[in-house]
């Protein structure tokens, strides 16, 4: 993986290379930025650069590079066993060999589940410590890439903190986070934070044309809808992508709430609760985006909107119901539901409560 394979992010690449050339590489870095901006691609490219683009990196099996990622407990695992990354090394390597751009949803599918919440266990921090304490096989850096460190349980987070406080010689930790605010403040304070921006639209358009063979006009529209998210751009190429399903669920919720159809809203909440928790959180995040897009649609400035044709068709008649009087409260309601689902609240209650409150909020003017 070379920096030339990273989509866009020229300024970020320049900054990382400068830190290496000036011998100012932090022992712990926190890569942050919006989904699909290429944080993991940048981490892997930087690791490859520090490991001198070793031929072993063609299969991402370099002995001085250790990946950590959220895992689940499979039925065949013993009651005392805490899952660690090594338990899922094969599907992980299959995924990163395909592309350094991926989502938690794709990783959950690789592990064979959509219902469990993937976490990084306390046993994983012990594995990190063991791997990073071993002397470098090539006489250079030892690198630990931790994907989604906010999913560490408290035991793991506390053990990692001690490791960051007293890091082994010539080790580099790269934490790649979607939600850095969920990390312990003490961990954040011991890392140097790198905030990456969305990928610029031109770079996404160019990559769609060159890598996927998409016609220029279609690539242009997809790039705008992707709004800096390469993963979303790829989703748009798939006619059956998950967001199309979420749009149908969103439309159903809004129509039933407007009609004050409590009986069918209860059925709606039961259907939403049948999704796994990870999918429920992705769905609520999609709802939040739709609230924002419909509110902005009222300004009649196409440059501010990032919707697919189907989303825009619905917004044409629905957007007027999302206005200054209710947009903040609706957004807070969605955010609360997102938080409650993440805290393992009863999904049927969470979604039914959301549905009932939408009845009141939609009629505000």
N, C-alpha and C positions, 0 to 999 in steps of 0.2 A: 504494500500500500504506500503510494507516494503522494506527496502534497499535490501533485499535478492531477491526481484522481479525485480530489475533493472538489465538489461543485461549489463554485463561487468562493466566498470567504477569503479573498486575497489579502485583506488587511490583517485578518486573524493569522494567516499563514506567515505573513511578514513579521508579525509580533513574536510568534513562537520561534521562528528561525533566528530572530535578533537575540532572544534570550539565550539561545544555545551558542550562538557565535560570540556573545559577550561573556560566556561562562557564568550566566546568572540563572541557571535552571533551578527553580524552587524544588524542595524535596517533596512538597505536596501541593498539587494544583486542583482547583475546583472549576471544571468546565460547565458553564451554564448557558442557557439560551432557549428560545422557543423550540417546540417540537419540530423535528424534521430539518433543523438548520445545519445538521452535520457535525454535532458535538462528538459523537463516537467516531466518525470518520476522521476528524481532526486528531482525536486521541490516538487512534491507531496509526495514523500517518506520522505523528510526532514520535510515538514509540518506535516505529520503523526507522525513522531518521536517527534516533538516539542509539539504536542497535545496528547502525551502519548498513541498513537495508540488507540484512543477512538473507541468504537464499532460504534459510529455514522459515522465514516469514511468509513464504509463498503459501504455506499451509497453516500459518499461524500456530506453530508448535515449537516456538523458540524456548529453550530452557530458562532464559532470563526474563521471560514475559509471562505474567500470571493474570488471568482474567477472573474477575468475581462478578456474579450476577444473581438476581433473585431466583429462587428455586421453590419447588413445592414438594410435599411429601407424597410419594407414590404408595399405592396399596401394599406393595410387596416389601416396603421398608419396615424394619422392626420398630417396635413402640419406643425404644430408647434412641433410635437413630435420628440425628439431626441432619437434614439434607445439606450438602455442600455443592459447590460448583462442579467439582470433579465427578459427581454423580451424573451430571448432565453434559459432560465434555463432548460427547459425540454429536448430539443435536446442536449444541452451541457452535461447534466448529463448522458444521454443515451450513448453519445460518450465516456466520460471518464470512465464510468462503463465497457465498452467493453475493453478499453486498454488506458494506459497513453501515448502510442506512436501513434501519428496521425499527419496529415498534414493540411495545410490551405485548400487544395483541398477537403479533407474529411469534414472539418468543413463547407465549402461553400455548399457542397451537403446536409449536415444536415440542414442547414438553408433554403435550397430550391432554391438556385440560383448559377449560375456560371458566370454571366455577370457583376454584380456589384463589386465594390471594397469595401471590408469590412474595416471599420475603428473603432476606439474607440473615442466616441464623448465627448464633453465638459460635457454633463450631466452625463456621467459615472464617471468623477472625483468627482462630487458632491456625487454620490452614494458611492464611495470608502470612502470619508471623513465621511459620515454618519455611514457607517458600522464599520469603524475602531475607531470611537469615542465612540461607545457603549462599556460599561464595559464588560470584558470577562465573559462569562457565567460559565466558569469552573475555574476561578481564575488564569489562566495562560496567554499564549500569544494570541494575535489577529493576524491573518496572512492573508495577501493579496497576492495572486498569480496573476500576470498580464502577460498574454500570448501575445506575439508579441507587446510589448509596442511601437515599432517603428511605429505602425499604429495609434497612438494617433494623433488627430488633434492638432493644436497649442494651442487652448483653453484648451484642456484636459492636454496637456503637461505642460503648465504653472501652472495650478492648482495643478497638481501632484507635481511639483517642490516645491511649497509652503508647501505641506504636508510632503515632504521628509525633508525639512528644519526644520520643527517643528513637528516631528512625535508624535502621541499620545503615552502614556505610555505603555510599553511592547507590542509594535507592531513590526511586521516583514514584510517587503515588499520583495517579490521575483519577479523580473522582468525576464521573460524568453524570450530572444531575438534571432532572426535569423540574424538581421542586426543592431547590436548595433551602428554602425557608423551613423545611421539615427536619433538616439536619440539626444536631446539637450545636448550639452557639459556640461551644468550645472546639468543636471540629471545624466549623467555618473559620474561626479565628486562627487556626493553625494551617490554613491553606491559603494559597494565593489565588484569588478568584479571577477567572477569565470569562467575561460576558460576550457571547457571540450574537450577532444580529441575524435576522432572517436572511435567507439567501435572496439576492436580488433577482427580480423577475427575468431579466435578460439572461442571466446564467442558467436559470431553470429552463427557459425556452430553448436555449442553445443545447443544453444537455438532452432535452427531449428529442430534438432534431437529430443530434449526432449519435446518441446512445440508443434511441428507440425508433428512429426512422419516422418520426411524426411530421406531418406536413406543417409548414410554417404557421398558417393561420390557426390551425387547431392547437398547435403547441403554444401559441400566444394566449389563447383563451384559457387553456389548462394552467399555464404559468401564472396568470392573474388570479384564477380561482385558488391555486395552491397557496398564494399569499406567503411565499418564502419557505414553504414546507415541502421538501422533496418527496417525503413519504405520501403526502396528500396528492401530489402531482401524479405519482404512480397509481394511487387509488382511483383517480379519475380515469385512468386508462382501462380500469376494470369495470365493465358495465354492471356487475353485481356487487359493487363494493358496499361495505357496511354502512356508510353514510346514507345511502339510498334507503336502507331499512330504517335508519334513525329518522329520516325525513318523514317517512310514512307514519311512524309512531308519534312524531312531533305534531304533524297535521291532525292526526286523530285526537290527540290531547286537546289541542286548541279548539277544534270544532265541537267536541263534546263539552268542554268547559263553557264555551260561548252559548251552547244550547242548554246548559245547566242540567245535563243528563247524568244525574248522580249514579243511577244504576249501571250505566255503561262505563262511567268513569271508574267505578269499582272494578269492573272487569278489566279495564285498561291497566289499572294499577297492579292487578294480579298477573297480567301478561308481562308487564315490565319487570315485575319481581321474579319472574321465571328465568330471566337472564342471569348469568353468573355475575358476581360482584364487580369484576373487572370490566365487563361489558356494560354494566349499569353505570359505572363511573364515566366510561367513554361516551355513553349516550347522553348523560347529563351535561358533559362538557360540550357535546354537539348542540344540545338545546341552548346552552349559554351563547354559543356562537350565533345561532339563529336569532336569538333575541337581539343581539347586537346588530346583526345585519339588517333585520327588519326595522329597527329603530333608525338606523342610518339611511335606509331606503327612502324614508320620508323626506330626506333633504334633496332628493332627485339629482344626485351627483354620482354618476356611474363610476367615477374614479375612486370613490370611497367604498364601494361595495365589492365583495368578493364572494359571489354566489354562483352555483351551477345554474344551468338553464331551468331545471326542475325547481330549484329553490327560489329562483327569481319569479317563476310563474306563480308560485303560491304567495310570495311576498306582494305581488301586484295588488291583491285584494285584501291581504291580511295585515300588511305593515301598519295601516292606520290605527290598529288596535294596540300597537306598542308605541307609547308616547311619553312625553315628559312626566306625566302624572303617575305612570306605573313602571317605567323601565328599571328604575333603581330597585324597587321592591321585588319585582319579578326576578331580577338578577340575584338579589340577596336570597330569595327563596330557593333558587336553583343551586346557589353556592352552599346553602345549608344542607340541602338534600345530598349534594356531592360529599360534603363532610360527614354527614350521618352514615351514608353507605360505607364510607371508608372506615368508620368506627364500628362496623358490623351491626348497625341498627336493623330492626326488622324491616325488610325492604317493602313489604306490602303496606305497612303503616306509613313509611316514608313517602311512597309514591301516591298513596291515597290522600295523604295530607297535602302534598304538592298539588294534586288535581283539584281538590276542594278549594284551596286558596286561589287557584288560577281563575275560578269562577268569579270571585270578587274583584281580582286585579284587572281582568280583561275589560270590565265595564267602566273603569276609571277614565275620565277624560279631562 
